[in-house]
Every structure is written in C-alpha cells, then in structure tokens.
Amino acid sequence: MKIKFVNRCIGMLRGGGEQFDLNIARELQRLGCKVSFVVGRPLFRKVKYSVKEFPTEYLASPYLRDFSQKLEMMPFPLRQIGYRLYNFDSRAFSKKAISFLVKKNDCDILQASGLSFITELKKRKKIPVVLCFPGPPWIGHKELIQRADVIVANGESINEITKNFRKDAISILPGVDHNLFKPVKNNIREKYSINNNEKLLLFTGRLVPLKNLPFLIRTLAEVVTERENVKLLIVGEGPLEKQTRAWVRKLKVEGRAIFTGRVRNEELPQYYSVADIFVMSSTYENFPNAILEAMSCELPIVATRVGGILMEIKDGVNGFLVESGNVEQFKKKIIFLLDNKSLAEEIGKRNRQEVKEKYSWLESAKKLNAVYDSLL
C-alpha cells in the first residue's frame, strides 16, 4: 500500500502535528506500507528541517503562520486579519499541492494534516483522502471537511469534530517511544552551569502565543521569591523568543530562566531527566506530545486546565491542573511538588507506567492501517 502524507509545515517547524505524521509514518513503513511526503518550503529560504527518512517533495509557497499567530492573539480586527492570513497560507499551499498531485500517480491513499482545502483534489482525481487534524478545524471549512473519505483526530479535536463536523471521525492517539523517552544519565547541569542543589522546572515546545510564556515567566518570578534555588529550562524556539527574553529581563529573573534553543528529538530525554517538574502554561492545547514525553521520563506535571490536557492529566494523580492565568495557583502547586520529593517521584513512576500501557505509535499505526484497508 502506498501512502502519501501532505504536511504543510514539516520542513519549517516540528510541532505536535508534524511529529505525529513522522512517527506514524515510521510505524506504517515497518508494517509494510510505502510512505512518501509532500511538504512546504519557504519562498526565499532553505528548508529548515529536511525529511530524510522518506521520499519527499518540497513545494515552495508563502509561509505566514508565525505572523498570523501573533495577530490572532491581538484584539479584533487584527485577530481577524490573522485568521485570514492563515487561511490564505493554507489555501495557497493546498492549491500548489493539488496541482502536483494531479500529475502524479504514485499513491493509493492521501493523508493531509490540517489542510481542509486538499479535499478539492477529489474533483480532479479519484483517490481516497484522509484528513488528520492536530487541532480543531475552522467551522467555515465544514463543507471541505465533509468531502474527505475519513477524518482522523485525537484529544480536543475529536470532540469538536464529532460534535460539529463529522460524527464518524476516528480517534487515533499519539504514542511515545518508551525506549527513547526514559530517565537517562546526562550532563545538562554541567552544560548550563546549574548547581546540584538547584531545583529545575522544564518547559519544552515552540515559543508561540498559545504557550502563554508570559504567564510562565510571571509564575517563575513568584516561585523564586519563596524558593531561591529554582531555575526554569526553556527548551525550544519560535517567533516569540525575543519577547520572552524581554519578559525575563522585565521581571528580573535572568539568572533563573535558561534558554536552550531547539534541541534534537533524540536529545530531549536528557532534559526531561534532569528536571524535577514539567510545566505547561498554554492557553490551549489539543493533546500535547510533550506531556506524554515528560510522563514517560517519570516527571510529575503542573499544567493549565485547558483543551486536551484534561484527557492526559488527572488532577492530583498525574500532577496538578491550574486555571490559566492564575499565577498564585500555579506557584503553589509547583512549590508543593518541590517540597514533597517522595510524592513527586511516586507520581513520576506512575506516569511512566500509564504511558507504557496507553500510548504506542505501533498500535496507533495498526489502527490507521486498518482504516486505509477499509478505504481500498
């Protein structure tokens, strides 16, 4: 069976949707499928992250996502402009991808990540189209979405889609590489000159508006007023790095926040392993991989009570959930876990066991492969 993945952003960023496609593709290939990719590249820059494991075609098109996300966090009407820019960006790439795919005859199934416009391909070519949504789709794309043969999603997305778009949407959970994401020896403290007696909070992810990093930095500033031996590792890159550094300077926690930049996936377990608590301050998340990775590395979690995080974290069991924007609540839960080391370790052990039992890329790929079989 020949499967072609269409993923707009995989050559420019590696968020949850991009990692989902790459990990599922690896397992599908092990199951005997022939996998290839069509991805975007910037008009005037080189591909940032090449896809080396699979035959890949790179299509140049506008890339306005980072700018549109900044606008989407602003008041109306700038927010509306942000939505329109993102819509334009998605449509421009989809149009180019459709033109490319019409000329090709090298796949049995087409799977596209978050690209509702790709279903217009069905007007020109008879091929099963699977739409996968790493986040809830826009209601204005309902007609496009209903043209797809199958809708795949997970987390908050599956709830939104079955309620507002398609009742027959199929849940395919992300997985975790348990052999990679586990406690490992590391030299992170030496690398960043962190003393052995200092406690470490860890954030991993893109530095984008929905991660609400100002909330995290404000909380850090409050935590260090009560616990001087606490530092925060910020692992990742993104368009808001400059603004985040400015927040760190404004709140006078320069010596407490450490920016590592992007870290390769195979090196991430070292950062999870050195931390005491994984923290997530987002205003919204669909079903974040980072939480599963942290759990697999035996970390307790303190995260905001938003979106699909509630499907991963049970308050008081896996860690703690706090209200978005509530600095005092966030601070108290962090300090509670720092002061109760044995409880934090117990939660961490329980988290790894739960992830091993519930989340497997191989099992998710088998379920998706069965969906493909039914289409053919």
C-alpha positions in Angstrom: 0.0 0.0 0.0 1.4 3.4 -1.0 0.6 6.3 1.4 1.4 9.9 0.7 1.4 12.4 3.6 0.8 16.1 2.9 2.1 18.2 5.7 2.5 22.0 5.1 4.9 22.8 8.0 7.1 19.8 8.5 10.0 21.4 6.7 9.8 24.6 8.7 8.8 23.6 12.2 8.3 20.4 14.3 5.2 20.8 16.5 2.8 18.1 17.6 1.1 17.6 14.2 4.4 17.3 12.4 5.8 14.8 15.0 2.5 12.8 14.8 2.9 12.4 11.0 6.6 11.4 11.2 6.1 8.9 14.0 3.0 7.3 12.4 4.8 7.1 9.0 7.8 5.3 10.6 5.5 2.6 12.0 3.4 2.3 8.9 6.6 1.7 6.9 7.6 -1.0 9.4 4.1 -2.5 8.8 4.9 -2.8 5.0 3.5 0.5 3.7 5.4 2.6 1.2 5.4 6.1 2.6 6.2 9.4 0.9 5.7 13.1 1.8 4.7 16.4 0.2 5.8 19.3 2.4 6.2 23.0 2.1 9.3 25.1 2.0 9.7 28.9 2.3 9.7 31.0 -0.9 13.0 32.7 -0.2 14.7 30.5 2.4 16.1 27.0 2.6 14.2 24.1 4.1 14.8 24.2 7.9 14.1 20.5 8.7 14.5 18.1 5.8 12.6 14.8 5.8 15.4 12.3 5.2 13.6 9.0 6.0 11.1 9.1 3.2 10.9 10.2 -0.4 9.9 13.8 -0.1 8.8 16.6 -2.5 9.2 20.2 -1.3 6.8 22.8 -2.7 7.6 26.5 -2.3 4.7 28.6 -1.1 4.0 31.6 1.2 4.6 30.9 4.9 2.7 33.3 7.1 1.9 31.1 10.1 4.1 32.7 12.7 3.0 36.2 11.8 -0.7 35.2 11.7 -0.4 33.6 15.1 0.9 36.9 16.5 -2.1 38.7 15.1 -4.5 36.0 16.4 -3.6 36.9 19.9 -4.4 40.6 19.4 -7.8 42.4 19.7 -10.3 42.5 16.9 -9.9 43.3 14.0 -6.2 42.4 14.0 -7.3 38.9 15.2 -9.5 38.5 12.1 -6.6 39.6 9.9 -4.5 36.8 11.4 -7.2 34.2 10.7 -7.4 35.4 7.1 -3.7 35.3 6.6 -3.5 31.7 7.9 -6.4 30.8 5.6 -4.6 32.3 2.7 -1.4 30.5 3.6 -3.2 27.1 3.8 -5.1 27.6 0.6 -2.0 28.7 -1.4 -0.1 25.6 -0.4 -3.0 23.3 -0.9 -3.6 24.6 -4.4 0.1 24.0 -5.3 0.0 20.5 -3.7 -3.2 19.6 -5.7 -1.5 20.7 -9.0 1.5 18.5 -8.1 -0.6 15.5 -7.0 -2.8 15.5 -10.1 0.2 14.9 -12.2 1.4 12.1 -10.1 0.0 8.6 -9.9 2.2 7.1 -7.1 -0.1 6.6 -4.1 -3.2 4.6 -3.0 -4.1 6.9 -0.1 -3.5 10.6 0.5 -3.4 11.8 4.1 -3.2 15.6 4.8 -2.5 17.3 8.1 -5.0 20.1 8.9 -5.4 21.0 5.2 -9.1 21.1 4.6 -8.6 22.7 1.1 -6.8 19.5 0.0 -10.2 17.8 -0.5 -10.7 19.9 -3.6 -8.3 17.3 -5.2 -11.2 14.9 -5.3 -12.8 17.0 -8.0 -9.9 16.2 -10.3 -8.6 12.8 -9.2 -10.2 9.7 -7.8 -8.2 8.9 -4.7 -9.2 8.3 -1.0 -8.4 11.4 1.1 -7.8 11.1 4.9 -7.8 14.4 6.8 -5.9 14.4 10.1 -6.4 17.3 12.5 -3.8 18.1 15.2 -6.2 20.8 16.4 -9.9 21.7 15.9 -10.7 22.8 12.4 -12.4 26.1 11.5 -16.2 25.9 11.2 -16.0 27.7 7.9 -14.3 24.6 6.4 -17.2 22.3 7.2 -18.1 21.7 3.5 -14.5 20.9 2.6 -14.1 18.6 5.6 -17.2 16.6 4.7 -15.7 15.8 1.3 -13.0 13.7 2.9 -13.3 9.9 3.0 -12.1 9.7 6.6 -11.4 12.2 9.4 -8.7 11.3 11.9 -8.1 13.3 15.1 -7.4 13.0 18.8 -7.7 15.0 22.0 -10.0 18.0 22.0 -10.2 17.9 18.2 -12.1 14.6 18.1 -14.7 16.0 20.4 -15.1 19.2 18.3 -15.2 17.3 15.0 -17.8 14.7 16.1 -20.0 17.4 17.5 -19.8 20.0 14.7 -18.4 18.3 11.5 -18.5 14.5 11.2 -19.9 12.0 13.7 -17.9 9.2 12.1 -14.4 10.8 12.8 -11.9 8.3 14.1 -9.7 8.8 17.1 -6.0 7.8 16.6 -4.0 8.6 19.7 -0.3 9.8 19.5 2.2 7.4 21.0 5.5 7.7 22.8 8.8 5.9 22.1 9.2 4.4 25.5 12.7 3.2 24.8 13.8 6.7 23.9 11.9 8.7 26.4 13.0 7.4 29.7 15.2 8.6 32.6 18.8 8.7 31.3 22.2 9.9 32.5 23.0 13.4 31.3 25.4 16.4 31.7 22.8 19.1 31.4 23.7 20.6 34.8 27.3 20.9 33.8 26.4 22.2 30.3 24.3 25.1 31.7 26.3 25.6 35.0 23.4 24.5 37.2 24.3 23.6 40.8 23.3 20.2 42.1 21.2 21.7 44.9 19.1 23.8 42.5 15.6 22.6 41.5 14.6 22.6 37.9 11.4 23.3 36.1 11.1 22.3 32.5 9.2 23.7 29.5 9.5 22.2 26.1 7.7 23.5 23.0 7.5 26.2 20.4 7.7 29.8 21.6 4.4 30.9 20.2 1.4 32.8 21.6 -0.8 29.9 22.7 2.0 28.6 25.0 1.4 31.7 27.1 5.0 32.1 28.2 4.4 35.5 29.9 2.2 33.6 32.4 5.0 31.0 32.9 7.7 33.7 33.5 5.4 35.6 35.9 4.9 32.4 37.9 8.7 31.7 37.9 9.2 35.2 39.3 6.8 34.4 42.1 8.3 31.0 42.8 11.8 32.3 43.3 10.6 34.8 45.9 9.8 31.8 48.1 12.4 29.2 46.8 15.7 30.8 45.7 17.1 27.6 44.4 14.7 27.2 41.5 15.5 27.6 37.8 13.5 27.1 34.6 14.8 25.4 31.4 13.0 26.7 28.3 13.7 24.2 25.6 12.5 25.3 22.1 12.5 28.0 19.5 9.9 30.2 17.9 8.8 33.7 16.8 8.3 34.9 20.4 11.8 34.2 21.7 12.8 37.8 21.7 9.6 38.9 23.6 10.0 36.0 26.1 13.6 37.1 26.8 12.2 40.6 27.3 9.7 39.3 29.9 12.6 37.6 31.7 14.5 40.8 31.9 11.4 42.8 32.9 10.7 40.5 35.8 14.4 40.3 36.8 14.7 36.5 36.6 17.6 36.5 34.1 19.6 34.2 36.2 16.7 31.8 36.7 15.5 31.3 33.1 17.7 29.3 30.8 17.0 29.3 27.0 18.4 26.3 25.3 17.1 26.9 21.8 16.0 23.9 19.7 17.0 20.5 20.9 17.1 17.5 18.7 14.4 14.9 19.5 16.9 12.2 20.4 18.5 14.6 23.0 15.2 15.6 24.7 15.2 12.7 27.2 18.4 14.3 28.8 16.4 17.5 29.5 13.4 15.6 30.9 15.7 13.5 33.0 17.4 16.5 34.7 14.1 18.2 35.6 12.1 18.0 38.8 8.8 19.1 37.3 7.4 19.6 33.8 5.3 22.8 33.4 2.9 23.8 30.7 1.3 27.3 30.7 -0.7 27.2 27.5 -4.0 28.9 26.8 -4.9 26.0 24.7 -3.6 22.5 23.8 -5.2 19.8 21.7 -3.3 16.7 23.1 0.3 17.7 23.7 3.0 15.2 23.0 5.3 17.0 25.4 3.2 15.9 28.4 3.4 12.3 27.3 7.1 12.5 26.8 7.6 14.1 30.3 5.4 11.4 31.8 7.4 8.7 30.1 10.5 10.2 31.6 9.0 9.9 35.1 8.1 13.6 35.7 5.2 15.0 37.6 3.2 17.6 35.6 1.8 21.0 36.5 -0.3 22.3 33.6 -3.2 24.6 32.8 -6.7 23.2 32.8 -7.3 23.7 29.1 -8.2 21.6 26.0 -7.0 18.1 25.7 -4.6 18.4 28.7 -7.6 17.2 30.8 -7.5 13.9 28.9 -3.9 13.3 29.8 -3.7 14.7 33.3 -5.9 13.8 36.3 -5.6 16.5 38.9 -3.8 15.1 41.9 -2.9 11.8 40.2 -0.5 12.6 37.3 0.3 16.0 38.7 -1.8 19.1 39.1 -4.0 21.3 36.9 -4.3 25.0 37.4 -6.5 27.7 35.9 -5.0 29.6 33.0 -3.6 32.9 34.2 -3.8 32.1 37.9 -0.2 32.8 39.0 -0.8 32.1 42.7 -2.3 28.7 42.0 0.4 27.8 39.5 3.1 28.8 42.1 1.5 26.9 44.9 1.3 23.6 43.0 4.9 23.9 41.8 6.2 24.6 45.3 4.1 21.8 46.8 5.7 19.3 44.5 9.2 20.7 45.1 8.7 20.4 48.8 7.3 16.8 48.6 10.1 15.0 46.7 8.8 11.5 47.6 5.3 12.3 46.2 6.8 13.8 43.1 8.8 10.7 42.5 5.8 8.4 43.1 3.8 10.4 40.6 6.6 10.2 38.1 6.8 6.4 38.4 3.1 6.1 38.0 3.2 8.4 34.9 5.7 6.2 33.1 3.7 3.1 33.7 0.5 4.8 32.4 2.2 6.0 29.2 3.6 2.5 28.5 0.2 1.0 28.9 -1.9 3.5 26.9 0.3 5.2 24.2 2.0 3.3 21.5 2.9 4.6 18.0 2.8 1.0 16.7 -0.7 0.3 17.9 -1.9 3.7 16.6 -0.3 2.9 13.2 -2.0 -0.5 13.1 -5.4 1.2 13.7 -4.7 3.7 11.0 -3.6 1.0 8.6 -6.9 -0.8 9.2 -8.6 2.4 8.2 -6.6 2.5 5.0 -7.6 -1.1 4.2 -11.2 -0.3 4.6 -11.0 2.5 2.1 -9.4 0.3 -0.5 
